[in-house]
Amino acid sequence: MHRSTFLKAAATLALASSGLAFAQTKWDLPTAYPATNYHTINIQSFADEVDKATAGKLKITVHANAALFKAPEIKRAVQGGQAQAGEILLVNFQNEWSIFGADGLPFLADSFDEAMKLYRAQKPLLEKKLAEQGMSLLYSVPWPPQGLYTKKAIANAADLKGIKWRAYSPATARIGELVQAQPVTVQAAEVSQAFATGVVDSMMSSGVTGADTKLFEHTKFYYDMQAWLPKNAVIVNKKAFDALPKPEQDALMRAAAAAETRGWAAAQKANGDSLDRLKAGGMQILPPSAALKADMTKVGDTLLKEWLEKAGAEGKTLVDAYRK
C-alpha cells in the first residue's frame, strides 16, 4: 500500500515537473554585432524585460557577434525556424526586395527625424512582406548617420578612384563602383582585421562601427557625411510567435515597443559618444568638402533613380509617402 502511494506521488511529481518544463519557452535571438554595441545592449534589455514580464515563461537567449549565425544567414534562420527571432540589417536584403534597401539610399533621409519619417512610410510595406515570408517585425532601430572612413585625405570623389572599398550591402557596393573604387565584401565582425591587413582602405559606415572596431588604430580620417541611416530590424518567426499564449505575446509586443523607443534614443547618444571615441583615439573628424558632398549627392541621385526602376510602384509609393 505504502509503495503504491509512494509511486503515485512520484508519478504526480514527475508529471508536475514536466508541466513546469513545458511551461517555459526558450528562444534564440542571433545578432551580428558585439555585446557592447548599443543595438545588442538594447536587445539584451528587451530579452530581460520579456523574461520579467512573463515571470520567466519566455526566455530569450541573445547570441551576439555572429556567434550563432553570420549576418547574411540570420534572416533565413528566422524564416526557417532555426532561430525563433533575430536581428538583421535591412539593407543587406535589398537584392531580395528593393524596399529592404530604402534606408540605404544616400541623402534620401539624412537625419534622425527624416529617418523616422522614412520608417513610418516603410513600415506597413515591411510588415506585409515579412508576413508573406512567415515572419513579423518586432521593432526597428537605426544606426547613426553614415560617414566616410579613409586612410588618406579625400577632397572629392575622384580621390576614391581605385581605393579598396568595404562593401556590406548592395548599395555600398554600388557606391564603390560609381566612385570607381574597388568594392570588397567585409562583414561587421571582420572590419578591424580587414583595415589592419590592407584588405580595405575605406568604407562608409557609422561612427559606432568605427569606435566598436577601434578603427582609429588603422585609419586616420572620418568625413561626417551624414549620408543615410540604415536600420536594424528585430524579426520573429510567425509560427513561434503564434505558439505563445496570448499574455506572453502581449508582453513580447510591449517590450518590443519599449525597445524601439529606447533604441532610437540610444542611437542618437551613441552617435555623439562614438565620434568622441574616434577623436580620442587620434582620428580626424572632418566635414566633407563642398566638392565631395556634391559628388556624393550625385551618386545618391543615381542610386535613387536605379532603385526606383527596380522597386517599381511600391518604391514610388514609399518615396511619395516619405516626401509628403
Backbone bond lengths (Angstrom), bond angles and torsions (degrees), N, CA, C in turn:
res aa  C-N    CA-C-N  psi(-1)  N-CA   C-N-CA  omega(-1)  CA-C   N-CA-C  phi
1 M - - - 1.473 - - 1.534 110.37 -
2 H 1.339 113.06 -50.46 1.467 117.49 -179.74 1.522 110.94 -58.81
3 R 1.362 112.52 -40.71 1.477 117.92 -176.72 1.535 110.35 -63.36
4 S 1.339 117.94 -44.50 1.472 120.66 -178.43 1.532 110.08 -67.00
5 T 1.319 116.70 -37.88 1.473 119.63 177.48 1.531 109.26 -62.05
6 F 1.334 114.02 -44.09 1.466 119.67 179.57 1.533 111.03 -60.54
7 L 1.356 115.50 -45.35 1.470 120.08 -179.74 1.526 111.75 -62.68
8 K 1.352 114.40 -40.43 1.473 119.06 178.30 1.524 110.41 -61.20
9 A 1.333 113.94 -45.09 1.473 119.63 -179.07 1.527 110.05 -62.70
10 A 1.347 115.89 -42.35 1.472 120.69 179.75 1.529 110.31 -63.10
11 A 1.343 115.51 -41.88 1.475 119.82 -179.75 1.523 110.42 -64.81
12 T 1.340 115.82 -41.74 1.471 120.23 178.87 1.526 110.00 -61.63
13 L 1.351 114.24 -43.51 1.465 119.76 -179.97 1.529 110.68 -63.21
14 A 1.322 116.58 -43.01 1.480 121.50 179.83 1.520 109.90 -61.95
15 L 1.333 114.35 -41.94 1.465 119.98 -179.90 1.523 110.14 -64.53
16 A 1.329 115.28 -43.54 1.474 120.03 -179.59 1.518 110.52 -63.52
17 S 1.335 116.02 -43.31 1.465 118.07 -178.18 1.526 111.19 -69.78
18 S 1.359 117.27 -34.06 1.471 117.92 176.71 1.520 109.04 -68.45
19 G 1.339 117.08 -33.13 1.471 120.93 175.24 1.509 110.23 -61.41
20 L 1.326 115.35 -41.59 1.471 120.01 178.80 1.522 110.47 -62.57
21 A 1.334 114.88 -42.90 1.467 119.17 -179.14 1.528 110.44 -61.24
22 F 1.339 115.74 -41.27 1.465 119.06 -178.67 1.525 111.99 -72.88
23 A 1.327 116.41 -22.97 1.470 119.93 -177.61 1.529 111.02 -70.47
24 Q 1.333 116.18 -19.48 1.466 117.86 -179.92 1.528 110.68 -99.55
25 T 1.310 115.98 128.23 1.461 121.97 177.40 1.524 108.43 -103.33
26 K 1.335 116.18 133.00 1.477 119.87 179.77 1.522 109.84 -114.39
27 W 1.301 115.57 127.37 1.471 121.70 178.98 1.524 110.58 -117.76
28 D 1.330 115.44 149.12 1.463 121.87 170.25 1.522 108.68 -105.93
29 L 1.340 115.11 138.88 1.470 120.02 177.25 1.533 108.89 -131.01
30 P 1.344 117.46 96.96 1.464 119.90 178.37 1.531 112.79 -80.14
31 T 1.330 115.77 146.55 1.456 122.54 172.71 1.532 108.20 -141.61
32 A 1.325 116.19 156.73 1.468 119.89 -174.66 1.526 113.40 -93.17
33 Y 1.343 116.93 -0.76 1.469 119.61 -169.91 1.531 111.88 -108.99
34 P 1.357 116.87 158.45 1.467 120.17 -177.59 1.534 112.36 -62.44
35 A 1.319 115.73 157.29 1.472 121.45 -179.27 1.530 111.22 -62.42
36 T 1.338 116.53 -24.12 1.474 120.86 -177.30 1.535 112.71 -85.95
37 N 1.343 117.27 -9.93 1.468 120.54 -179.59 1.529 110.08 -69.64
38 Y 1.336 117.31 144.42 1.472 119.38 -175.63 1.527 112.81 -61.80
39 H 1.335 117.76 -30.48 1.477 120.31 175.79 1.537 109.66 -61.76
40 T 1.333 115.52 -46.20 1.464 120.98 -176.84 1.527 110.99 -69.75
41 I 1.324 116.47 -40.06 1.475 120.76 176.78 1.533 109.30 -59.60
42 N 1.331 115.14 -42.00 1.468 121.14 179.22 1.531 111.03 -64.60
43 I 1.328 116.51 -41.82 1.473 121.06 178.49 1.532 110.36 -63.87
44 Q 1.335 116.39 -40.62 1.464 120.08 179.02 1.533 110.35 -63.55
45 S 1.330 116.74 -40.46 1.479 120.78 176.69 1.522 110.14 -63.08
46 F 1.332 115.95 -40.11 1.470 121.93 177.55 1.536 109.73 -59.95
47 A 1.336 116.12 -47.92 1.476 121.28 -179.89 1.534 110.62 -61.95
48 D 1.346 116.07 -41.12 1.473 120.82 179.16 1.529 110.99 -64.69
49 E 1.332 115.66 -40.26 1.475 120.04 179.38 1.532 111.29 -64.59
50 V 1.338 115.33 -40.92 1.472 120.25 178.72 1.531 109.73 -63.00
51 D 1.323 116.05 -44.00 1.469 122.23 178.98 1.532 109.76 -57.19
52 K 1.334 115.07 -47.55 1.465 121.17 -177.71 1.541 110.93 -66.88
53 A 1.340 115.87 -47.85 1.474 120.83 -176.12 1.535 112.43 -65.50
54 T 1.351 116.34 -27.64 1.475 119.03 -179.06 1.532 111.43 -100.70
55 A 1.336 115.98 9.99 1.473 121.93 -177.81 1.534 111.11 52.61
56 G 1.346 115.37 41.70 1.465 121.08 176.17 1.515 115.40 80.81
57 K 1.344 116.97 4.44 1.472 119.08 -178.50 1.521 112.22 -74.50
58 L 1.342 116.88 -28.63 1.472 120.10 175.88 1.518 108.20 -120.38
59 K 1.323 115.17 111.75 1.474 121.81 -179.20 1.518 108.60 -107.53
60 I 1.331 116.41 121.91 1.469 120.51 178.61 1.524 108.40 -110.49
61 T 1.328 116.22 119.71 1.467 120.72 176.42 1.522 108.70 -95.58
62 V 1.335 116.25 121.63 1.469 121.77 179.45 1.528 108.59 -89.87
63 H 1.337 116.32 126.11 1.476 122.04 178.03 1.532 108.09 -108.72
64 A 1.337 116.87 101.10 1.474 121.65 -174.11 1.531 112.24 -83.52
65 N 1.333 114.22 169.09 1.472 122.90 168.59 1.531 114.39 57.07
66 A 1.335 116.37 39.17 1.474 122.42 177.02 1.531 112.49 57.44
67 A 1.339 116.82 28.46 1.470 120.65 -177.16 1.529 111.98 -71.02
68 L 1.329 117.29 -33.65 1.467 120.52 -176.82 1.535 111.13 -96.21
69 F 1.321 115.75 -47.76 1.476 122.31 175.20 1.521 108.77 -139.55
70 K 1.337 116.51 145.31 1.470 120.65 175.14 1.532 108.90 -71.82
71 A 1.345 115.95 158.25 1.472 121.56 -175.74 1.541 113.73 -45.86
72 P 1.351 119.33 -50.83 1.470 118.36 -176.33 1.529 114.21 -69.30
73 E 1.352 117.44 -14.10 1.474 120.99 -175.84 1.534 113.43 -93.37
74 I 1.336 116.71 -13.79 1.477 119.90 -169.68 1.527 112.43 -66.01
75 K 1.315 117.17 -41.31 1.473 119.50 -177.41 1.537 110.43 -61.96
76 R 1.316 115.60 -46.90 1.466 120.27 179.76 1.542 111.38 -63.51
77 A 1.330 115.68 -36.07 1.468 120.22 179.34 1.535 110.79 -63.65
78 V 1.334 116.20 -40.25 1.473 119.97 178.84 1.531 109.81 -71.31
79 Q 1.331 115.24 -42.08 1.472 120.92 179.78 1.532 110.73 -60.02
80 G 1.327 116.26 -41.83 1.465 121.56 -177.52 1.519 114.06 -86.02
81 G 1.331 116.68 -4.71 1.461 120.27 177.15 1.519 115.34 84.03
82 Q 1.361 118.36 8.35 1.483 118.72 175.76 1.529 110.11 -70.50
83 A 1.336 115.77 -27.51 1.464 121.59 171.28 1.527 105.58 -129.69
84 Q 1.318 116.94 140.41 1.473 119.22 -176.90 1.527 111.69 -76.07
85 A 1.336 115.75 -29.27 1.469 120.43 178.84 1.520 107.82 -145.77
86 G 1.318 116.94 167.27 1.464 120.04 179.78 1.515 110.82 -171.19
87 E 1.324 114.81 163.85 1.474 120.07 177.58 1.523 109.15 -110.87
88 I 1.330 116.24 129.76 1.468 120.33 179.03 1.524 110.30 -126.20
89 L 1.322 115.38 154.05 1.462 121.94 170.58 1.523 105.43 -91.21
90 L 1.321 116.75 113.54 1.472 120.98 -171.22 1.528 113.23 -55.39
91 V 1.351 116.47 -42.87 1.476 119.08 -175.41 1.528 112.89 -61.91
92 N 1.336 117.29 -20.09 1.471 120.48 178.21 1.523 112.58 -61.20
93 F 1.350 116.03 -19.87 1.467 120.02 -171.49 1.533 112.94 -112.47
94 Q 1.332 115.83 22.05 1.463 121.14 -179.19 1.530 112.65 -61.95
95 N 1.325 117.02 -33.89 1.478 119.63 -179.38 1.529 111.71 -65.75
96 E 1.340 115.20 -25.92 1.457 120.81 179.87 1.539 110.13 -78.99
97 W 1.334 115.95 -39.10 1.463 121.94 -177.82 1.525 107.95 -158.97
98 S 1.319 116.57 120.30 1.474 121.37 -171.03 1.530 114.03 -53.81
99 I 1.335 117.05 -37.17 1.473 120.01 -174.54 1.528 112.02 -62.23
100 F 1.351 117.36 -27.37 1.468 119.57 175.84 1.538 110.58 -58.62
101 G 1.328 116.86 -26.60 1.465 120.43 -175.55 1.519 115.22 -96.41
102 A 1.331 117.91 6.77 1.477 120.68 -175.05 1.522 112.83 -58.86
103 D 1.338 116.72 -36.11 1.474 117.53 -176.71 1.532 112.40 -88.62
104 G 1.332 116.11 11.05 1.469 120.01 174.02 1.518 111.55 -108.31
105 L 1.345 116.72 9.85 1.474 120.29 179.97 1.521 109.13 -83.43
106 P 1.335 117.80 118.41 1.464 119.92 -174.91 1.529 112.70 -59.80
107 F 1.320 114.54 131.52 1.475 124.34 173.27 1.534 114.13 65.97
108 L 1.344 117.56 15.05 1.467 118.82 171.90 1.537 107.92 -78.40
109 A 1.326 117.01 -56.19 1.468 122.37 174.36 1.522 107.09 -122.99
110 D 1.337 116.82 111.39 1.470 119.04 -169.46 1.536 113.88 -122.42
111 S 1.344 116.13 26.46 1.471 120.72 173.04 1.526 107.32 -152.06
112 F 1.330 116.90 167.84 1.469 119.51 -179.09 1.534 111.39 -62.21
113 D 1.345 116.61 -40.28 1.475 119.96 179.85 1.527 111.21 -63.83
114 E 1.341 115.53 -43.77 1.476 120.35 179.23 1.531 110.42 -66.56
115 A 1.340 115.57 -37.79 1.479 120.29 179.54 1.534 110.79 -63.84
116 M 1.330 116.50 -37.65 1.476 120.06 178.28 1.529 110.18 -67.73
117 K 1.338 115.23 -38.66 1.473 120.65 178.15 1.544 109.96 -62.36
118 L 1.333 115.35 -42.91 1.470 120.60 178.83 1.536 110.06 -65.24
119 Y 1.321 116.52 -41.08 1.474 121.20 179.53 1.530 110.65 -60.36
120 R 1.335 115.91 -42.22 1.481 119.34 -179.90 1.527 110.97 -61.96
121 A 1.328 116.05 -36.85 1.469 120.39 179.15 1.532 110.97 -73.93
122 Q 1.323 116.06 -33.18 1.471 122.62 -174.34 1.530 112.41 -83.10
123 K 1.334 116.36 -30.08 1.466 121.77 -169.84 1.543 114.65 -57.06
124 P 1.346 119.95 -48.34 1.476 118.41 -179.67 1.529 112.50 -60.11
125 L 1.354 116.29 -36.38 1.471 120.90 178.69 1.529 110.31 -67.69
126 L 1.345 115.97 -42.93 1.474 121.29 178.39 1.521 110.79 -60.07
127 E 1.330 115.55 -46.06 1.470 120.07 -177.30 1.523 110.99 -62.02
128 K 1.326 115.33 -41.22 1.475 120.57 -179.83 1.537 110.63 -64.63
129 K 1.325 116.42 -46.57 1.474 120.74 -178.62 1.530 111.05 -64.35
130 L 1.321 117.04 -46.60 1.469 120.28 -179.99 1.532 110.98 -62.10
131 A 1.339 116.99 -38.08 1.474 120.65 178.07 1.528 110.60 -61.78
132 E 1.344 115.57 -40.48 1.482 120.17 177.26 1.533 110.76 -61.34
133 Q 1.331 115.78 -29.91 1.470 120.84 -177.61 1.534 112.57 -94.29
134 G 1.343 115.97 9.77 1.469 119.78 177.23 1.515 114.41 79.84
135 M 1.351 115.93 25.88 1.469 120.11 -179.35 1.522 110.45 -134.76
136 S 1.335 114.83 168.22 1.465 120.75 174.15 1.514 108.72 -132.73
137 L 1.333 114.52 154.94 1.467 121.42 176.63 1.523 108.14 -88.45
138 L 1.329 117.00 125.07 1.470 119.77 174.96 1.519 109.64 -87.85
139 Y 1.332 116.28 -52.56 1.474 119.85 175.52 1.523 109.32 -166.10
140 S 1.341 114.90 169.85 1.458 120.08 -178.97 1.529 109.85 -141.12
141 V 1.334 115.81 140.95 1.472 122.25 -177.23 1.526 108.72 -136.04
142 P 1.349 118.05 135.20 1.469 119.27 -178.05 1.524 113.34 -82.34
143 W 1.312 114.26 160.80 1.457 122.41 163.04 1.531 106.59 -85.39
144 P 1.317 118.15 158.22 1.459 119.51 174.61 1.533 110.64 -63.89
145 P 1.339 116.71 166.62 1.473 119.47 179.70 1.529 111.74 -53.69
146 Q 1.326 114.95 143.06 1.468 121.56 -175.66 1.533 111.77 -83.98
147 G 1.318 115.07 136.28 1.455 121.09 176.37 1.526 110.23 -121.44
148 L 1.312 115.39 -178.12 1.465 121.44 -175.97 1.526 110.63 -111.64
149 Y 1.321 116.60 120.11 1.472 122.37 175.35 1.524 108.57 -97.47
150 T 1.323 116.82 131.44 1.471 119.21 175.38 1.526 110.05 -143.65
151 K 1.331 114.86 156.09 1.470 119.34 177.22 1.529 111.14 -84.63
152 K 1.349 116.33 -17.24 1.478 119.39 178.77 1.526 108.90 -127.61
153 A 1.327 116.68 160.13 1.472 121.34 179.75 1.533 109.55 -66.14
154 I 1.321 116.27 140.97 1.475 122.32 -176.58 1.533 109.16 -123.77
155 A 1.339 116.29 123.36 1.476 119.79 179.86 1.523 111.63 -97.68
156 N 1.344 115.98 -30.93 1.474 120.32 -179.94 1.532 108.75 -157.18
157 A 1.319 116.60 179.10 1.469 119.97 -176.14 1.534 112.65 -63.80
158 A 1.327 116.61 -29.49 1.472 119.78 -179.92 1.533 111.46 -59.79
159 D 1.338 116.37 -28.95 1.469 120.91 179.16 1.536 112.47 -68.76
160 L 1.323 116.55 -12.09 1.472 120.61 -179.71 1.528 112.06 -91.94
161 K 1.321 115.96 -7.00 1.473 120.39 -177.28 1.534 110.56 -58.75
162 G 1.345 115.68 127.15 1.466 120.95 176.53 1.519 115.37 80.37
163 I 1.330 117.97 -6.35 1.466 121.96 -177.09 1.547 109.48 -73.59
164 K 1.334 117.45 146.31 1.470 120.33 178.88 1.528 109.17 -79.12
165 W 1.305 115.64 117.18 1.468 123.96 -164.99 1.519 110.71 -115.25
166 R 1.331 117.36 122.53 1.469 119.66 177.70 1.528 110.89 -71.81
167 A 1.330 115.22 125.37 1.462 120.74 173.60 1.518 107.86 -112.87
168 Y 1.336 116.94 138.55 1.467 119.78 177.00 1.521 111.50 -133.52
169 S 1.335 116.26 4.53 1.474 121.13 179.60 1.523 106.75 -157.09
170 P 1.338 117.84 163.91 1.470 119.37 177.84 1.530 112.65 -55.59
171 A 1.346 117.10 -40.16 1.478 120.00 -178.59 1.525 111.92 -66.36
172 T 1.346 117.27 -42.96 1.469 118.41 -179.03 1.532 110.66 -68.12
173 A 1.326 116.55 -32.72 1.473 119.92 175.63 1.533 110.13 -65.30
174 R 1.325 116.06 -42.17 1.473 121.08 -178.85 1.531 110.87 -67.71
175 I 1.328 117.48 -38.40 1.480 120.02 176.84 1.528 108.58 -59.80
176 G 1.337 115.75 -44.73 1.468 120.73 178.24 1.520 111.84 -56.28
177 E 1.335 115.80 -44.32 1.476 120.38 178.57 1.532 111.24 -62.70
178 L 1.336 115.82 -45.03 1.474 120.37 -175.45 1.527 112.93 -66.26
179 V 1.347 117.36 -29.68 1.478 118.75 177.01 1.537 110.59 -93.91
180 Q 1.336 114.92 9.01 1.477 122.78 178.07 1.530 113.37 61.29
181 A 1.357 114.45 32.86 1.473 120.08 171.83 1.524 107.42 -86.53
182 Q 1.330 116.47 179.53 1.480 120.48 177.23 1.531 108.67 -108.32
183 P 1.342 118.75 99.81 1.468 119.74 -178.50 1.537 113.12 -67.78
184 V 1.337 115.83 134.43 1.463 123.00 176.80 1.535 106.71 -130.02
185 T 1.341 117.36 125.66 1.471 119.82 -178.63 1.525 110.47 -77.76
186 V 1.347 115.02 121.69 1.466 121.61 179.61 1.531 108.04 -137.07
187 Q 1.348 117.11 124.39 1.470 120.76 178.76 1.535 110.28 -77.43
188 A 1.351 114.77 161.16 1.478 121.22 -175.65 1.531 112.53 -53.21
189 A 1.330 116.71 -42.21 1.474 120.55 -175.76 1.534 112.15 -66.53
190 E 1.350 117.44 -16.40 1.480 120.04 -175.81 1.527 113.94 -111.17
191 V 1.342 117.13 8.66 1.476 120.89 -174.55 1.528 112.51 -59.92
192 S 1.336 116.68 -50.06 1.464 121.06 -175.69 1.533 110.86 -58.31
193 Q 1.327 115.47 -46.73 1.473 120.82 -179.46 1.532 110.69 -63.34
194 A 1.332 116.48 -39.22 1.473 120.78 -178.87 1.525 111.37 -63.50
195 F 1.339 116.83 -40.99 1.473 120.57 177.34 1.522 110.83 -71.68
196 A 1.336 116.60 -39.56 1.476 121.18 -178.25 1.522 111.85 -63.52
197 T 1.354 115.93 -35.97 1.467 119.37 -174.92 1.532 113.02 -98.18
198 G 1.337 116.59 4.40 1.468 119.77 177.57 1.520 114.61 76.99
199 V 1.344 116.89 14.89 1.471 120.30 175.50 1.534 108.79 -65.50
200 V 1.353 115.38 -37.22 1.468 120.84 173.14 1.529 110.25 -134.53
201 D 1.338 115.73 154.65 1.475 122.06 178.67 1.517 112.15 -120.87
202 S 1.333 116.38 -5.03 1.466 119.09 -176.52 1.524 109.76 -158.14
203 M 1.323 115.24 159.14 1.471 120.36 172.88 1.518 108.90 -167.28
204 M 1.327 114.99 161.25 1.459 119.85 168.45 1.510 106.78 -107.35
205 S 1.337 115.21 123.26 1.463 120.38 -179.20 1.520 107.74 -161.10
206 S 1.321 115.91 -178.56 1.467 119.26 -178.51 1.522 110.57 -85.51
207 G 1.335 115.20 163.87 1.457 120.70 174.00 1.516 111.21 -60.30
208 V 1.338 116.09 -31.68 1.464 121.15 -178.36 1.529 111.14 -64.41
209 T 1.340 116.93 -44.25 1.472 119.98 178.92 1.529 109.80 -60.78
210 G 1.332 116.13 -42.73 1.468 120.78 179.47 1.514 112.58 -63.29
211 A 1.345 116.04 -42.58 1.466 120.38 -179.99 1.532 110.63 -69.60
212 D 1.335 116.70 -43.06 1.481 121.96 178.81 1.524 111.34 -56.44
213 T 1.334 115.66 -40.35 1.470 120.40 -173.43 1.532 112.49 -98.47
214 K 1.360 116.04 8.90 1.482 122.20 179.57 1.525 111.27 50.63
215 L 1.311 115.37 48.08 1.466 119.74 -177.17 1.523 112.94 -63.42
216 F 1.336 116.07 -21.11 1.482 119.44 178.93 1.531 111.46 -61.17
217 E 1.342 117.03 -16.13 1.476 119.97 176.47 1.530 111.23 -75.54
218 H 1.335 116.81 -19.58 1.473 119.99 -173.01 1.524 114.97 -122.35
219 T 1.331 116.90 -16.05 1.468 119.08 -176.12 1.525 109.25 -147.34
220 K 1.314 117.13 151.64 1.470 119.21 -167.51 1.525 115.79 -113.57
221 F 1.333 118.05 -11.16 1.468 119.00 -174.01 1.529 111.90 -121.03
222 Y 1.335 115.33 134.83 1.466 121.17 172.15 1.529 107.46 -131.44
223 Y 1.333 115.55 115.93 1.471 120.79 177.73 1.530 108.16 -96.27
224 D 1.323 115.00 118.47 1.468 121.17 -174.77 1.533 109.94 -78.75
225 M 1.333 115.35 77.26 1.471 121.80 -173.73 1.535 113.03 -73.36
226 Q 1.350 116.49 -26.69 1.480 121.65 -172.96 1.525 109.79 48.48
227 A 1.328 114.98 51.87 1.467 121.15 -170.21 1.530 113.30 -79.18
228 W 1.320 117.38 -44.61 1.473 120.61 178.10 1.515 108.19 -163.43
229 L 1.330 116.14 164.84 1.460 121.07 -179.68 1.530 108.56 -125.23
230 P 1.336 117.47 87.98 1.475 119.23 -179.78 1.524 110.00 -68.22
231 K 1.326 115.80 153.99 1.465 119.70 -177.22 1.525 111.82 -115.01
232 N 1.314 114.42 146.21 1.465 121.23 166.10 1.518 107.01 -92.59
233 A 1.315 116.70 145.59 1.462 120.57 175.12 1.520 108.65 -124.14
234 V 1.319 115.78 136.56 1.462 120.77 173.30 1.523 106.46 -98.13
235 I 1.333 114.40 118.82 1.471 120.79 -173.75 1.530 110.04 -116.64
236 V 1.332 115.17 159.06 1.461 119.91 -177.48 1.532 109.27 -132.92
237 N 1.317 116.30 144.66 1.461 121.58 174.58 1.528 108.30 -70.13
238 K 1.327 116.94 126.65 1.470 121.06 -172.37 1.534 112.10 -63.89
239 K 1.337 116.99 -38.62 1.478 120.09 179.20 1.528 110.34 -62.93
240 A 1.337 115.62 -42.32 1.473 120.13 179.40 1.528 109.99 -63.83
241 F 1.337 115.76 -40.68 1.473 120.15 179.21 1.529 110.49 -66.18
242 D 1.336 115.73 -46.95 1.475 120.61 -177.89 1.530 112.44 -63.58
243 A 1.332 116.17 -25.84 1.474 120.45 -179.39 1.535 112.40 -75.51
244 L 1.327 116.72 -14.81 1.470 119.90 -179.60 1.527 110.63 -75.12
245 P 1.330 117.66 145.09 1.462 119.48 171.56 1.540 109.58 -62.61
246 K 1.311 116.40 153.39 1.471 121.69 -174.72 1.537 113.47 -53.90
247 P 1.347 120.21 -44.34 1.474 118.72 179.72 1.531 112.93 -59.41
248 E 1.346 115.75 -34.63 1.473 119.18 179.72 1.529 111.49 -74.02
249 Q 1.334 116.43 -36.67 1.473 119.85 174.32 1.528 110.06 -59.37
250 D 1.330 115.35 -46.23 1.474 120.31 -178.83 1.523 111.32 -62.88
251 A 1.326 115.92 -42.87 1.475 120.74 179.46 1.528 110.29 -62.49
252 L 1.331 115.88 -40.74 1.468 121.79 179.56 1.538 110.30 -62.34
253 M 1.331 117.12 -45.73 1.464 121.24 -177.96 1.534 111.80 -69.11
254 R 1.322 116.15 -35.09 1.485 119.43 176.55 1.527 110.17 -65.60
255 A 1.331 115.61 -43.54 1.472 120.25 179.29 1.528 110.59 -65.43
256 A 1.350 116.79 -35.43 1.470 121.24 178.87 1.530 110.63 -66.25
257 A 1.337 117.02 -43.17 1.476 120.69 179.25 1.528 110.08 -62.59
258 A 1.327 116.55 -40.73 1.475 120.54 178.64 1.529 110.60 -66.46
259 A 1.341 116.12 -38.54 1.475 120.71 -179.95 1.532 110.87 -65.41
260 E 1.337 116.14 -37.26 1.473 119.11 179.51 1.534 110.55 -64.12
261 T 1.324 116.44 -48.58 1.475 120.75 179.21 1.525 110.52 -60.32
262 R 1.324 116.06 -46.76 1.471 121.85 -178.68 1.533 110.60 -64.27
263 G 1.336 115.72 -39.66 1.469 121.12 -177.12 1.522 113.20 -65.82
264 W 1.330 116.79 -40.78 1.482 119.73 178.95 1.531 110.35 -64.23
265 A 1.328 116.30 -39.96 1.476 120.00 177.51 1.532 109.82 -66.36
266 A 1.334 116.19 -40.48 1.475 121.11 -179.59 1.530 111.12 -64.37
267 A 1.341 116.83 -35.99 1.471 121.35 179.88 1.528 110.40 -62.84
268 Q 1.329 115.77 -41.57 1.474 119.29 -179.44 1.528 110.76 -67.29
269 K 1.327 115.54 -41.62 1.466 119.42 178.56 1.531 110.24 -66.54
270 A 1.344 115.88 -42.69 1.474 121.00 -178.78 1.521 111.40 -61.22
271 N 1.342 116.42 -33.77 1.466 120.10 -179.87 1.529 110.25 -59.83
272 G 1.328 116.58 -52.68 1.473 120.61 179.49 1.518 111.97 -62.41
273 D 1.348 115.75 -46.31 1.476 120.60 -178.23 1.525 111.89 -60.80
274 S 1.339 116.18 -42.79 1.471 119.39 -174.93 1.526 111.29 -70.01
275 L 1.336 117.42 -38.04 1.475 119.18 177.87 1.528 109.89 -65.25
276 D 1.336 116.30 -35.28 1.474 120.20 175.64 1.529 110.58 -64.26
277 R 1.343 116.28 -39.78 1.472 120.65 179.80 1.536 111.04 -66.76
278 L 1.330 116.11 -39.54 1.474 120.06 178.35 1.532 110.19 -63.38
279 K 1.326 114.64 -43.80 1.473 120.71 -179.69 1.530 109.70 -62.76
280 A 1.328 115.78 -45.79 1.469 120.87 -179.73 1.529 110.95 -61.72
281 G 1.336 116.66 -29.38 1.468 121.35 178.96 1.525 112.80 -80.91
282 G 1.339 117.10 -2.10 1.467 120.92 176.35 1.520 114.92 101.66
283 M 1.329 116.80 9.13 1.463 119.21 179.73 1.524 110.18 -85.14
284 Q 1.336 115.98 143.92 1.467 120.16 175.09 1.529 108.62 -86.14
285 I 1.335 116.99 122.61 1.472 122.23 177.43 1.525 106.19 -100.38
286 L 1.330 116.57 112.23 1.466 120.56 -171.33 1.529 111.96 -125.56
287 P 1.340 116.47 148.81 1.463 117.54 169.81 1.530 108.16 -75.29
288 P 1.339 119.33 149.47 1.466 119.13 176.52 1.526 109.81 -69.61
289 S 1.319 116.56 148.64 1.474 119.56 175.28 1.529 108.23 -66.48
290 A 1.316 116.80 161.50 1.479 121.27 179.12 1.530 109.63 -57.99
291 A 1.353 115.92 -39.23 1.476 120.14 -178.95 1.528 111.15 -65.80
292 L 1.342 117.06 -43.16 1.471 120.92 -179.89 1.528 110.31 -65.48
293 K 1.332 116.07 -42.29 1.473 120.54 179.54 1.541 109.74 -62.61
294 A 1.336 116.61 -44.28 1.476 121.06 -179.56 1.528 110.69 -64.45
295 D 1.338 116.37 -43.50 1.473 120.78 179.33 1.527 110.93 -61.38
296 M 1.340 116.00 -43.95 1.464 119.88 -176.69 1.534 111.21 -73.75
297 T 1.327 116.85 -29.36 1.472 119.98 175.87 1.529 109.50 -65.55
298 K 1.341 115.92 -38.66 1.480 120.60 176.33 1.538 110.34 -61.77
299 V 1.325 115.68 -42.72 1.470 120.98 176.72 1.529 109.22 -59.35
300 G 1.331 116.17 -41.71 1.465 121.83 178.25 1.520 111.95 -61.23
301 D 1.333 116.41 -41.19 1.479 121.16 178.82 1.528 110.41 -62.12
302 T 1.340 115.92 -42.79 1.474 120.98 178.78 1.525 110.11 -61.81
303 L 1.344 115.95 -46.29 1.468 120.05 -179.36 1.521 111.61 -62.11
304 L 1.334 116.95 -40.15 1.467 120.22 -179.75 1.532 110.23 -65.44
305 K 1.325 115.77 -42.61 1.470 121.06 179.65 1.542 109.79 -61.10
306 E 1.333 116.34 -48.12 1.471 121.41 179.67 1.532 110.84 -63.29
307 W 1.325 115.22 -40.97 1.465 120.47 -178.75 1.528 110.17 -64.25
308 L 1.332 116.88 -44.47 1.473 120.56 -179.57 1.529 111.83 -62.95
309 E 1.329 116.04 -36.08 1.475 119.79 177.50 1.536 110.50 -61.44
310 K 1.341 115.86 -41.27 1.470 120.36 -179.46 1.520 112.12 -78.01
311 A 1.324 116.40 -38.47 1.469 120.80 -173.78 1.524 112.23 -75.81
312 G 1.333 116.37 -20.85 1.473 120.54 176.02 1.520 113.44 61.37
313 A 1.341 115.84 -145.46 1.473 121.77 -174.26 1.528 111.77 -60.48
314 E 1.352 115.75 -38.86 1.477 120.02 179.46 1.524 111.30 -59.67
315 G 1.343 114.98 -44.66 1.461 120.79 -179.63 1.517 112.05 -64.01
316 K 1.339 115.81 -41.88 1.470 121.04 179.73 1.531 109.73 -64.13
317 T 1.342 115.95 -43.85 1.472 120.90 177.73 1.527 110.45 -57.14
318 L 1.336 115.47 -44.61 1.460 120.55 -178.94 1.530 111.51 -63.40
319 V 1.334 116.99 -50.79 1.473 120.57 -177.18 1.543 110.04 -64.90
320 D 1.327 117.41 -39.17 1.469 120.71 177.71 1.528 110.96 -62.90
321 A 1.337 115.60 -43.98 1.475 120.11 -179.80 1.530 110.14 -64.09
322 Y 1.329 116.28 -39.41 1.466 121.48 179.16 1.525 111.57 -65.93
323 R 1.337 115.86 -40.53 1.485 119.11 -174.50 1.533 113.47 -84.42
324 K 1.310 116.66 -3.05 1.486 121.46 -179.70 1.502 111.96 -57.26
